[in-house]
């Protein structure tokens, strides 16, 4: 019998709007894993809403993380997302450096999109994120984040395979051997570039609607859950890309407002592994 796996989610927690920890917890749960929230900030709703309320959790993080060690709680995986400050990045690096066991570290380097950093991301945080690369077993940047990590200009046209390979090899030299470059639009398709120890694949899906808050978190959760269930990186990415596409289709059918994110809940059952209730102790 297989032991159920525990996944630490180092990200912000938004009550409304379907993003970050709020979407990752149910996805990992339905895939048979135990998700554990480690909030970097707590928000009433994500920041696309004009009247959100946020509590910065940075000061609480050291004691919060120490309590896991005091209880001798170990994790099989750590999923990292949005970091709001240099200090949070330092706290995360110290925690990863001192972790026991050999957890899978999955880093989503949330910094920007469409060639620009998000308003809260400055040069110091970008530099800290470059340092986190060496801890990652799997890295999930979009094209903007790939360029920021590699310190190369954002391409003004569709990136070539040679460009993507060059960036991935540069990051591999820092210690990360599996890299998934997400969300590249090519006409009516979304292309995901999957690099694994020198080899690569391109996974394409029909483009449905426009990107929504939390889409990347949904994608990261399905990839993480699939990897922990023993799927290959390419198969995990295919499953995640298909799930995001199907969620987008349902979201548009329901005329869900853009800020409300992806309507993924009715599709969670499609992520269940038949017989998973028998395989865990």
Backbone as CSV, one residue per row, in Angstrom:
resi,resn,N_x,N_y,N_z,CA_x,CA_y,CA_z,C_x,C_y,C_z
1,UNK,0.839,-1.195,0.000,0.000,0.000,0.000,0.882,1.257,0.000
2,UNK,0.487,2.236,-0.779,1.261,3.463,-0.902,0.844,4.466,0.164
3,UNK,1.834,5.140,0.752,1.550,6.171,1.745,1.070,7.440,1.058
4,UNK,0.021,8.046,1.621,-0.473,9.301,1.070,0.584,10.380,1.215
5,UNK,0.713,11.227,0.210,1.776,12.226,0.186,1.271,13.590,0.654
6,UNK,2.181,14.318,1.306,1.875,15.641,1.847,2.583,16.705,1.004
7,UNK,1.832,17.741,0.639,2.342,18.799,-0.236,2.202,20.153,0.462
8,UNK,3.317,20.823,0.713,3.298,22.167,1.278,3.086,23.177,0.153
9,UNK,2.129,24.084,0.337,1.819,25.098,-0.678,2.216,26.456,-0.119
10,UNK,3.336,26.975,-0.562,3.895,28.243,-0.100,3.438,29.331,-1.061
11,UNK,2.327,29.991,-0.710,1.678,30.904,-1.659,0.740,31.803,-0.860
12,UNK,0.097,32.758,-1.519,-0.892,33.575,-0.816,-2.238,32.857,-0.777
13,UNK,-3.097,33.295,0.124,-4.418,32.690,0.306,-5.483,33.756,0.084
14,UNK,-6.246,33.598,-0.989,-7.332,34.532,-1.303,-8.671,33.848,-1.051
15,UNK,-9.541,34.525,-0.307,-10.841,33.938,0.000,-11.750,33.840,-1.204
16,UNK,-11.739,34.851,-2.081,-12.615,34.867,-3.251,-11.791,35.148,-4.500
17,UNK,-12.187,34.537,-5.600,-11.523,34.816,-6.864,-10.776,33.652,-7.468
18,UNK,-10.766,32.507,-6.800,-10.184,31.275,-7.342,-8.730,31.458,-7.794
19,UNK,-7.830,31.558,-6.862,-6.413,31.607,-7.212,-5.590,31.078,-6.045
20,UNK,-4.316,30.870,-6.309,-3.290,30.480,-5.337,-3.717,29.284,-4.482
21,UNK,-3.533,29.377,-3.158,-3.807,28.230,-2.296,-5.250,27.757,-2.414
22,UNK,-6.175,28.683,-2.633,-7.601,28.338,-2.669,-7.953,27.363,-3.795
23,UNK,-7.203,27.384,-4.894,-7.469,26.421,-5.964,-6.555,25.209,-5.869
24,UNK,-5.364,25.403,-5.324,-4.422,24.287,-5.279,-4.843,23.219,-4.270
25,UNK,-5.409,23.640,-3.134,-5.824,22.676,-2.114,-6.850,21.666,-2.638
26,UNK,-7.971,22.103,-3.219,-8.953,21.102,-3.668,-8.444,20.230,-4.804
27,UNK,-7.607,20.773,-5.683,-7.090,19.981,-6.799,-6.166,18.891,-6.281
28,UNK,-5.232,19.245,-5.406,-4.332,18.232,-4.854,-5.102,17.201,-4.042
29,UNK,-6.126,17.644,-3.325,-6.926,16.721,-2.517,-7.644,15.694,-3.386
30,UNK,-8.292,16.151,-4.448,-9.051,15.220,-5.281,-8.127,14.264,-6.026
31,UNK,-6.857,14.644,-6.172,-5.882,13.778,-6.803,-5.229,12.824,-5.800
32,UNK,-5.690,12.885,-4.544,-5.263,11.907,-3.555,-4.169,12.342,-2.614
33,UNK,-3.768,13.628,-2.674,-2.669,14.116,-1.852,-3.178,15.057,-0.766
34,UNK,-2.405,15.195,0.295,-2.774,16.098,1.378,-2.092,17.438,1.168
35,UNK,-2.862,18.458,0.875,-2.324,19.800,0.709,-2.236,20.509,2.044
36,UNK,-1.138,21.231,2.271,-0.906,21.947,3.523,-0.618,23.410,3.193
37,UNK,-1.463,24.314,3.678,-1.349,25.730,3.338,-0.261,26.417,4.154
38,UNK,0.619,27.144,3.463,1.603,28.016,4.108,1.420,29.403,3.479
39,UNK,0.554,30.230,4.062,0.201,31.500,3.413,1.266,32.580,3.576
40,UNK,1.617,33.214,2.480,2.519,34.364,2.519,1.745,35.649,2.793
41,UNK,0.464,35.623,2.450,-0.447,36.737,2.732,-1.859,36.170,2.714
42,UNK,-2.762,36.819,3.429,-4.162,36.416,3.436,-4.986,37.578,2.899
43,UNK,-5.764,37.289,1.861,-6.555,38.330,1.206,-8.033,37.952,1.202
44,UNK,-8.883,38.948,1.315,-10.314,38.685,1.199,-10.656,38.225,-0.208
45,UNK,-9.949,38.776,-1.181,-10.089,38.428,-2.595,-8.808,38.880,-3.281
46,UNK,-8.532,38.371,-4.477,-7.253,38.724,-5.108,-7.251,40.179,-5.573
47,UNK,-6.081,40.642,-5.968,-5.858,42.076,-6.155,-6.451,42.656,-7.437
48,UNK,-7.083,41.823,-8.268,-7.780,42.388,-9.424,-9.081,43.071,-8.989
49,UNK,-9.588,42.694,-7.834,-10.755,43.372,-7.277,-10.301,44.681,-6.627
50,UNK,-11.020,45.779,-6.825,-10.551,47.065,-6.304,-10.664,47.221,-4.792
51,UNK,-11.473,46.404,-4.123,-11.712,46.614,-2.690,-11.227,45.429,-1.853
52,UNK,-10.134,44.817,-2.243,-9.620,43.685,-1.475,-9.000,44.163,-0.161
53,UNK,-8.978,43.262,0.802,-8.284,43.505,2.074,-7.185,42.463,2.202
54,UNK,-5.980,42.878,2.576,-4.843,41.965,2.639,-4.138,42.076,3.991
55,UNK,-3.754,40.932,4.530,-2.920,40.870,5.734,-1.605,40.202,5.350
56,UNK,-0.501,40.931,5.455,0.829,40.382,5.161,1.199,39.382,6.265
57,UNK,1.565,38.169,5.861,1.841,37.106,6.823,3.338,36.895,7.050
58,UNK,4.165,37.794,6.524,5.616,37.601,6.572,6.129,37.423,7.993
59,UNK,5.694,38.282,8.919,6.197,38.223,10.291,5.856,36.908,10.983
60,UNK,4.782,36.259,10.533,4.341,35.012,11.169,5.014,33.769,10.574
61,UNK,5.610,33.908,9.394,6.126,32.735,8.689,7.199,31.956,9.455
62,UNK,8.198,32.591,10.069,9.229,31.798,10.763,8.652,30.871,11.828
63,UNK,7.760,31.388,12.677,7.164,30.550,13.719,6.228,29.505,13.118
64,UNK,5.519,29.886,12.076,4.604,28.972,11.381,5.379,27.768,10.841
65,UNK,6.519,28.038,10.203,7.326,26.962,9.631,8.029,26.149,10.720
66,UNK,8.462,26.820,11.781,9.138,26.113,12.877,8.224,25.079,13.516
67,UNK,6.913,25.355,13.545,5.980,24.423,14.181,5.950,23.081,13.466
68,UNK,6.148,23.072,12.149,6.193,21.797,11.421,7.398,20.967,11.873
69,UNK,8.548,21.631,12.012,9.748,20.925,12.460,9.576,20.414,13.881
70,UNK,8.918,21.206,14.729,8.712,20.792,16.118,7.852,19.530,16.202
71,UNK,6.928,19.388,15.268,6.060,18.213,15.218,6.631,17.104,14.329
72,UNK,7.852,17.341,13.816,8.530,16.375,12.944,7.666,16.015,11.725
73,UNK,7.023,17.036,11.174,6.216,16.852,9.972,7.106,17.076,8.753
74,UNK,7.180,16.073,7.906,7.973,16.162,6.674,7.035,16.179,5.475
75,UNK,7.505,16.771,4.396,6.698,16.908,3.190,7.317,16.129,2.040
76,UNK,6.458,15.607,1.187,6.903,14.909,-0.015,7.142,15.874,-1.164
77,UNK,6.514,17.052,-1.089,6.684,18.060,-2.129,6.408,19.432,-1.544
78,UNK,7.015,20.437,-2.158,6.748,21.834,-1.833,6.437,22.550,-3.138
79,UNK,5.303,23.243,-3.179,4.930,24.051,-4.342,5.021,25.517,-3.942
80,UNK,5.863,26.279,-4.602,5.994,27.697,-4.279,5.356,28.543,-5.372
81,UNK,4.757,29.659,-4.946,4.102,30.564,-5.882,4.532,31.994,-5.643
82,UNK,3.553,32.892,-5.520,3.821,34.321,-5.407,4.568,34.653,-4.120
83,UNK,5.651,35.422,-4.261,6.402,35.942,-3.116,6.301,37.464,-3.146
84,UNK,5.905,38.034,-2.015,5.636,39.465,-2.001,6.813,40.341,-1.614
85,UNK,7.936,39.742,-1.209,9.050,40.566,-0.750,10.342,39.756,-0.746
86,UNK,11.469,40.484,-0.651,12.771,39.825,-0.501,12.807,38.977,0.765
87,UNK,12.206,39.486,1.824,12.243,38.774,3.098,11.534,37.426,2.996
88,UNK,10.404,37.390,2.303,9.722,36.115,2.107,10.597,35.137,1.336
89,UNK,11.305,35.636,0.323,12.206,34.772,-0.442,13.325,34.227,0.444
90,UNK,13.858,35.059,1.339,14.910,34.609,2.253,14.387,33.544,3.219
91,UNK,13.180,33.763,3.740,12.564,32.793,4.655,12.367,31.461,3.948
92,UNK,11.877,31.527,2.717,11.640,30.300,1.949,12.954,29.572,1.680
93,UNK,14.000,30.292,1.284,15.279,29.644,1.001,15.853,28.967,2.244
94,UNK,15.777,29.631,3.391,16.286,29.019,4.626,15.498,27.755,4.966
95,UNK,14.181,27.810,4.763,13.348,26.642,5.068,13.677,25.482,4.138
96,UNK,13.816,25.765,2.838,14.148,24.711,1.881,15.518,24.118,2.177
97,UNK,16.455,24.961,2.570,17.811,24.477,2.861,17.834,23.528,4.046
98,UNK,16.920,23.725,4.993,16.935,22.907,6.196,15.941,21.766,6.203
99,UNK,15.263,21.529,5.089,14.235,20.485,5.059,14.852,19.099,5.139
100,UNK,14.173,18.222,5.864,14.615,16.833,5.963,13.940,16.002,4.870
101,UNK,14.531,14.864,4.571,14.012,14.040,3.493,14.442,14.599,2.146
102,UNK,13.760,14.194,1.129,14.090,14.654,-0.224,12.812,15.042,-0.954
103,UNK,12.170,16.137,-0.520,10.907,16.528,-1.156,11.119,17.039,-2.578
104,UNK,10.116,16.828,-3.419,10.119,17.411,-4.751,9.785,18.896,-4.620
105,UNK,10.643,19.757,-5.161,10.425,21.201,-5.076,9.931,21.698,-6.441
106,UNK,8.732,22.230,-6.461,8.111,22.712,-7.696,7.953,24.221,-7.566
107,UNK,8.681,24.972,-8.371,8.722,26.427,-8.249,7.997,27.077,-9.425
108,UNK,6.955,27.831,-9.091,6.286,28.687,-10.069,6.771,30.107,-9.787
109,UNK,7.699,30.624,-10.593,8.336,31.907,-10.280,7.461,33.092,-10.694
110,UNK,6.432,33.348,-9.948,5.421,34.346,-10.312,6.039,35.741,-10.266
111,UNK,6.275,36.336,-11.448,6.913,37.656,-11.495,6.290,38.598,-12.510
112,UNK,5.687,38.068,-13.578,5.161,38.959,-14.600,4.561,38.201,-15.769
113,UNK,4.150,38.945,-16.789,3.556,38.348,-17.987,3.593,39.370,-19.107
114,UNK,3.507,38.899,-20.329,3.471,39.764,-21.518,4.662,40.729,-21.556
115,UNK,5.818,40.238,-21.087,7.040,41.030,-21.181,7.261,42.033,-20.074
116,UNK,6.373,42.077,-19.059,6.494,43.064,-17.990,6.338,42.408,-16.624
117,UNK,7.021,42.983,-15.624,6.856,42.521,-14.250,5.508,42.989,-13.707
118,UNK,4.961,42.228,-12.782,3.781,42.679,-12.064,4.154,43.894,-11.211
119,UNK,3.178,44.754,-10.877,3.498,45.999,-10.145,4.235,45.794,-8.835
120,UNK,4.011,44.672,-8.151,4.641,44.446,-6.842,6.026,43.812,-6.949
121,UNK,6.461,43.484,-8.156,7.738,42.786,-8.341,8.816,43.790,-8.746
122,UNK,9.857,43.887,-7.934,10.966,44.780,-8.271,12.223,43.966,-8.575
123,UNK,13.306,44.670,-8.899,14.542,43.997,-9.316,15.102,43.105,-8.207
124,UNK,14.920,43.515,-6.955,15.453,42.723,-5.841,14.746,41.376,-5.726
125,UNK,13.427,41.377,-5.920,12.688,40.110,-5.855,13.057,39.220,-7.033
126,UNK,13.236,39.810,-8.209,13.652,39.035,-9.374,14.984,38.345,-9.095
127,UNK,15.917,39.069,-8.484,17.227,38.491,-8.174,17.095,37.350,-7.168
128,UNK,16.230,37.516,-6.182,15.991,36.442,-5.210,15.397,35.215,-5.894
129,UNK,14.500,35.448,-6.842,13.880,34.329,-7.549,14.914,33.568,-8.373
130,UNK,15.878,34.273,-8.919,16.969,33.586,-9.637,17.718,32.647,-8.703
131,UNK,17.848,33.043,-7.440,18.515,32.183,-6.470,17.712,30.944,-6.119
132,UNK,16.387,31.035,-6.221,15.540,29.891,-5.900,15.620,28.783,-6.955
133,UNK,16.074,29.134,-8.153,16.135,28.162,-9.244,16.930,26.924,-8.844
134,UNK,18.017,27.118,-8.113,18.880,25.985,-7.770,18.204,24.985,-6.837
135,UNK,17.100,25.383,-6.186,16.368,24.472,-5.307,15.315,23.662,-6.064
136,UNK,14.968,24.096,-7.258,13.818,23.533,-7.965,14.140,22.196,-8.629
137,UNK,13.236,21.244,-8.425,13.258,20.020,-9.236,12.474,20.234,-10.518
138,UNK,11.420,21.033,-10.417,10.597,21.384,-11.576,10.342,22.880,-11.514
139,UNK,10.553,23.564,-12.634,10.363,25.011,-12.729,9.253,25.297,-13.736
140,UNK,8.314,26.200,-13.371,7.135,26.457,-14.212,7.013,27.929,-14.597
141,UNK,7.964,28.483,-15.341,7.859,29.897,-15.726,7.004,30.082,-16.977
142,UNK,6.375,31.257,-17.098,5.879,31.640,-18.412,7.046,32.279,-19.174
143,UNK,6.794,32.739,-20.386,7.893,33.251,-21.209,8.538,34.483,-20.576
144,UNK,7.737,35.383,-20.021,8.282,36.569,-19.353,9.208,36.173,-18.219
145,UNK,8.758,35.239,-17.397,9.546,34.807,-16.240,10.798,34.060,-16.659
146,UNK,10.712,33.299,-17.753,11.897,32.626,-18.290,12.956,33.656,-18.659
147,UNK,12.529,34.726,-19.336,13.477,35.765,-19.747,14.072,36.490,-18.548
148,UNK,13.243,36.746,-17.535,13.749,37.408,-16.326,14.769,36.537,-15.610
149,UNK,14.501,35.257,-15.521,15.422,34.350,-14.846,16.740,34.235,-15.592
150,UNK,16.675,34.294,-16.917,17.884,34.116,-17.742,18.549,35.438,-18.114
151,UNK,17.930,36.553,-17.712,18.462,37.891,-18.008,18.661,38.108,-19.505
152,UNK,17.614,37.745,-20.258,17.632,37.971,-21.705,16.405,38.807,-22.070
153,UNK,16.485,39.592,-23.170,15.337,40.417,-23.566,14.130,39.553,-23.943
154,UNK,12.966,40.073,-23.643,11.722,39.400,-24.040,11.605,39.457,-25.558
155,UNK,11.396,38.325,-26.244,11.382,38.321,-27.713,10.188,39.098,-28.268
156,UNK,10.427,39.808,-29.364,9.340,40.592,-29.968,8.553,39.786,-30.992
157,UNK,8.880,38.503,-31.111,8.129,37.612,-31.982,8.119,36.221,-31.347
158,UNK,7.412,35.292,-31.979,7.315,33.947,-31.431,8.712,33.380,-31.146
159,UNK,8.974,32.918,-29.921,10.321,32.423,-29.610,10.626,31.134,-30.370
160,UNK,11.830,31.041,-30.864,12.245,29.844,-31.585,12.558,28.716,-30.614
161,UNK,12.594,27.516,-31.141,12.988,26.369,-30.328,14.396,26.563,-29.788
162,UNK,15.275,27.123,-30.623,16.660,27.340,-30.200,16.734,28.332,-29.039
163,UNK,15.894,29.367,-29.072,15.854,30.343,-27.983,15.423,29.673,-26.681
164,UNK,14.354,28.896,-26.747,13.830,28.227,-25.555,14.833,27.210,-25.014
165,UNK,15.450,26.448,-25.915,16.459,25.476,-25.474,17.643,26.166,-24.808
166,UNK,18.075,27.281,-25.375,19.197,28.009,-24.792,18.892,28.476,-23.386
167,UNK,17.682,28.990,-23.177,17.288,29.439,-21.839,17.210,28.264,-20.872
168,UNK,16.617,27.170,-21.328,16.479,26.004,-20.449,17.841,25.429,-20.076
169,UNK,18.760,25.399,-21.022,20.099,24.888,-20.719,20.824,25.801,-19.737
170,UNK,20.602,27.102,-19.862,21.200,28.045,-18.924,20.693,27.784,-17.506
171,UNK,19.398,27.526,-17.376,18.809,27.239,-16.062,19.232,25.857,-15.561
172,UNK,19.388,24.911,-16.489,19.830,23.576,-16.098,21.224,23.634,-15.484
173,UNK,22.047,24.539,-15.971,23.391,24.690,-15.420,23.357,25.152,-13.962
174,UNK,22.219,25.720,-13.546,22.054,26.153,-12.156,21.444,25.057,-11.292
175,UNK,21.095,23.917,-11.922,20.653,22.786,-11.125,19.249,22.280,-11.357
176,UNK,18.440,22.989,-12.159,17.071,22.517,-12.400,17.032,21.788,-13.744
177,UNK,16.553,20.546,-13.743,16.614,19.714,-14.942,15.274,19.546,-15.646
178,UNK,14.184,20.013,-15.007,12.868,19.902,-15.627,12.201,21.282,-15.616
179,UNK,11.918,21.777,-16.804,11.411,23.147,-16.965,10.209,23.115,-17.906
180,UNK,9.153,23.787,-17.495,7.933,23.857,-18.303,7.642,25.323,-18.565
181,UNK,7.784,25.752,-19.813,7.511,27.145,-20.191,6.061,27.208,-20.666
182,UNK,5.251,27.973,-19.952,3.798,27.909,-20.136,3.237,29.086,-20.925
183,UNK,2.032,28.853,-21.450,1.172,29.928,-21.940,1.646,30.712,-23.133
184,UNK,2.414,30.108,-24.039,2.866,30.841,-25.221,1.809,30.758,-26.315
185,UNK,1.307,31.915,-26.721,0.234,31.967,-27.714,0.811,31.928,-29.117
186,UNK,0.273,31.031,-29.931,0.662,30.920,-31.331,-0.616,30.821,-32.150
187,UNK,-1.019,31.950,-32.712,-2.261,32.042,-33.474,-3.429,31.589,-32.591
188,UNK,-4.076,30.490,-32.910,-5.217,30.047,-32.110,-4.853,28.887,-31.181
189,UNK,-3.579,28.793,-30.862,-3.117,27.713,-29.999,-2.327,28.261,-28.807
190,UNK,-2.322,27.497,-27.746,-1.444,27.742,-26.602,-0.392,26.637,-26.608
191,UNK,0.863,27.036,-26.648,1.963,26.070,-26.660,2.657,26.050,-25.308
192,UNK,2.924,24.850,-24.828,3.703,24.650,-23.602,4.973,23.896,-23.984
193,UNK,6.114,24.444,-23.599,7.417,23.863,-23.940,7.915,23.080,-22.731
194,UNK,8.148,21.784,-22.904,8.528,20.901,-21.811,9.965,20.439,-22.026
195,UNK,10.844,20.802,-21.096,12.272,20.440,-21.180,12.605,19.509,-20.028
196,UNK,13.230,18.394,-20.336,13.610,17.444,-19.289,14.963,16.826,-19.610
197,UNK,15.982,17.261,-18.887,17.330,16.710,-18.983,17.799,16.549,-20.432
198,UNK,17.726,17.659,-21.165,18.271,17.677,-22.518,17.279,17.424,-23.621
199,UNK,16.164,16.766,-23.333,15.162,16.522,-24.364,13.994,17.493,-24.184
200,UNK,13.194,17.658,-25.234,12.080,18.601,-25.137,10.889,18.114,-25.946
201,UNK,9.728,18.673,-25.609,8.503,18.405,-26.354,7.664,19.674,-26.336
202,UNK,6.821,19.814,-27.336,5.875,20.930,-27.388,4.456,20.367,-27.303
203,UNK,3.705,20.891,-26.369,2.328,20.435,-26.172,1.404,21.594,-26.538
204,UNK,0.486,21.333,-27.452,-0.381,22.394,-27.968,-1.841,22.119,-27.639
205,UNK,-2.541,23.199,-27.291,-3.975,23.143,-27.037,-4.656,24.308,-27.740
206,UNK,-5.908,24.094,-28.097,-6.678,25.184,-28.676,-6.796,26.328,-27.677
207,UNK,-6.616,27.569,-28.139,-6.751,28.735,-27.274,-8.232,29.026,-27.054
208,UNK,-8.642,29.057,-25.791,-10.022,29.330,-25.428,-10.053,30.586,-24.560
209,UNK,-10.735,31.627,-25.001,-10.858,32.841,-24.207,-9.512,33.504,-23.967
210,UNK,-9.445,34.312,-22.906,-8.199,34.977,-22.523,-7.825,34.539,-21.113
211,UNK,-6.546,34.684,-20.788,-6.053,34.244,-19.497,-6.812,34.862,-18.333
212,UNK,-7.030,34.078,-17.292,-7.781,34.521,-16.122,-6.951,34.364,-14.862
213,UNK,-7.283,35.140,-13.815,-6.581,34.961,-12.544,-6.693,33.513,-12.069
214,UNK,-5.583,32.987,-11.583,-5.578,31.636,-11.040,-5.361,30.523,-12.034
215,UNK,-5.357,30.821,-13.329,-5.156,29.764,-14.328,-3.818,29.062,-14.122
216,UNK,-2.781,29.854,-13.839,-1.463,29.263,-13.607,-1.420,28.407,-12.357
217,UNK,-2.182,28.788,-11.330,-2.232,27.992,-10.109,-2.938,26.660,-10.351
218,UNK,-4.014,26.696,-11.139,-4.704,25.455,-11.500,-3.751,24.537,-12.262
219,UNK,-3.051,25.103,-13.231,-2.092,24.341,-14.029,-1.012,23.733,-13.133
220,UNK,-0.426,24.551,-12.253,0.654,24.078,-11.376,0.175,22.971,-10.448
221,UNK,-1.057,23.083,-9.957,-1.587,22.074,-9.042,-1.751,20.733,-9.736
222,UNK,-2.276,20.737,-10.963,-2.479,19.477,-11.680,-1.136,18.850,-12.050
223,UNK,-0.182,19.668,-12.484,1.161,19.145,-12.776,1.760,18.515,-11.521
224,UNK,1.672,19.216,-10.400,2.264,18.719,-9.151,1.596,17.428,-8.702
225,UNK,0.267,17.413,-8.725,-0.455,16.212,-8.308,-0.155,15.021,-9.184
226,UNK,-0.035,15.258,-10.480,0.249,14.172,-11.417,1.651,13.618,-11.222
227,UNK,2.639,14.505,-11.039,4.012,14.052,-10.798,4.085,13.200,-9.536
228,UNK,3.387,13.631,-8.490,3.406,12.872,-7.237,2.686,11.531,-7.366
229,UNK,1.804,11.424,-8.354,1.107,10.152,-8.607,1.895,9.240,-9.531
230,UNK,3.079,9.704,-9.955,3.949,8.841,-10.748,3.918,9.063,-12.246
231,UNK,3.188,10.091,-12.704,3.151,10.371,-14.138,4.458,11.042,-14.578
232,UNK,4.794,10.905,-15.854,5.955,11.600,-16.408,5.665,13.097,-16.470
233,UNK,6.719,13.893,-16.656,6.528,15.339,-16.748,5.650,15.686,-17.952
234,UNK,5.907,15.088,-19.117,5.112,15.408,-20.305,3.650,15.033,-20.113
235,UNK,3.381,13.863,-19.549,1.995,13.447,-19.326,1.325,14.338,-18.281
236,UNK,2.068,14.767,-17.274,1.518,15.667,-16.258,1.128,17.002,-16.874
237,UNK,1.969,17.509,-17.763,1.682,18.784,-18.423,0.475,18.652,-19.343
238,UNK,0.397,17.547,-20.082,-0.769,17.339,-20.960,-2.058,17.325,-20.146
239,UNK,-2.040,16.626,-19.028,-3.228,16.545,-18.181,-3.603,17.926,-17.664
240,UNK,-2.617,18.698,-17.240,-2.875,20.037,-16.712,-3.402,20.975,-17.792
241,UNK,-2.785,20.929,-18.976,-3.218,21.802,-20.066,-4.644,21.472,-20.499
242,UNK,-4.970,20.199,-20.569,-6.326,19.790,-20.938,-7.333,20.241,-19.884
243,UNK,-6.961,20.115,-18.613,-7.881,20.502,-17.542,-8.148,22.007,-17.555
244,UNK,-7.110,22.814,-17.772,-7.289,24.261,-17.852,-8.177,24.611,-19.042
245,UNK,-7.967,23.967,-20.177,-8.779,24.226,-21.367,-10.251,23.890,-21.111
246,UNK,-10.498,22.731,-20.530,-11.881,22.328,-20.258,-12.534,23.240,-19.221
247,UNK,-11.749,23.687,-18.243,-12.268,24.616,-17.241,-12.613,25.955,-17.880
248,UNK,-11.788,26.402,-18.819,-12.060,27.659,-19.512,-13.339,27.554,-20.344
249,UNK,-13.522,26.433,-21.006,-14.742,26.238,-21.792,-15.981,26.323,-20.902
250,UNK,-15.938,25.654,-19.759,-17.070,25.685,-18.826,-17.279,27.096,-18.274
251,UNK,-16.194,27.778,-17.981,-16.265,29.138,-17.442,-16.970,30.079,-18.408
252,UNK,-16.647,29.964,-19.700,-17.269,30.811,-20.705,-18.737,30.443,-20.897
253,UNK,-19.040,29.154,-20.845,-20.435,28.717,-20.964,-21.296,29.303,-19.847
254,UNK,-20.703,29.460,-18.669,-21.438,29.958,-17.516,-21.388,31.485,-17.398
255,UNK,-20.739,32.138,-18.366,-20.616,33.604,-18.372,-20.042,34.121,-17.045
256,UNK,-19.037,33.421,-16.541,-18.399,33.784,-15.286,-17.565,35.053,-15.465
257,UNK,-17.743,36.074,-14.612,-16.921,37.288,-14.735,-15.432,36.965,-14.707
258,UNK,-14.658,37.759,-15.431,-13.231,37.498,-15.589,-12.512,37.390,-14.247
259,UNK,-12.772,38.305,-13.343,-12.061,38.321,-12.061,-12.394,37.121,-11.185
260,UNK,-13.482,36.408,-11.505,-13.885,35.260,-10.695,-13.057,34.016,-10.997
261,UNK,-12.150,34.097,-11.974,-11.257,32.988,-12.281,-11.927,31.864,-13.040
262,UNK,-11.334,30.675,-12.952,-11.824,29.503,-13.684,-12.875,28.741,-12.878
263,UNK,-13.943,28.375,-13.541,-14.987,27.546,-12.922,-14.569,26.079,-13.086
264,UNK,-13.687,25.636,-12.199,-13.096,24.299,-12.328,-13.747,23.240,-11.448
265,UNK,-14.519,23.684,-10.454,-15.023,22.757,-9.439,-15.852,21.602,-10.015
266,UNK,-16.775,21.844,-10.965,-17.557,20.725,-11.497,-16.723,19.680,-12.235
267,UNK,-15.473,20.040,-12.585,-14.620,19.129,-13.349,-13.613,18.388,-12.467
268,UNK,-13.608,18.653,-11.180,-12.621,18.027,-10.306,-12.659,16.503,-10.382
269,UNK,-13.853,15.956,-10.542,-13.979,14.484,-10.583,-13.194,13.875,-11.733
270,UNK,-12.916,14.659,-12.774,-12.163,14.120,-13.907,-10.692,13.912,-13.558
271,UNK,-10.245,14.501,-12.443,-8.848,14.350,-12.020,-8.646,13.153,-11.116
272,UNK,-9.730,12.531,-10.669,-9.629,11.404,-9.751,-8.957,10.224,-10.446
273,UNK,-8.109,9.553,-9.701,-7.470,8.335,-10.176,-8.344,7.147,-9.729
274,UNK,-8.972,6.416,-10.660,-9.829,5.297,-10.259,-9.081,4.314,-9.353
275,UNK,-9.708,3.987,-8.239,-9.096,3.052,-7.321,-8.125,3.670,-6.355
276,UNK,-8.032,5.043,-6.370,-7.032,5.680,-5.501,-7.336,5.455,-4.027
277,UNK,-8.630,5.222,-3.688,-8.957,5.014,-2.283,-8.392,3.713,-1.758
278,UNK,-8.038,2.770,-2.648,-7.461,1.508,-2.202,-5.937,1.542,-2.094
279,UNK,-5.297,2.498,-2.759,-3.831,2.382,-2.859,-3.097,3.084,-1.721
280,UNK,-3.814,3.834,-0.880,-3.162,4.537,0.211,-3.364,3.809,1.530
281,UNK,-2.357,3.884,2.375,-2.497,3.366,3.739,-3.081,4.455,4.619
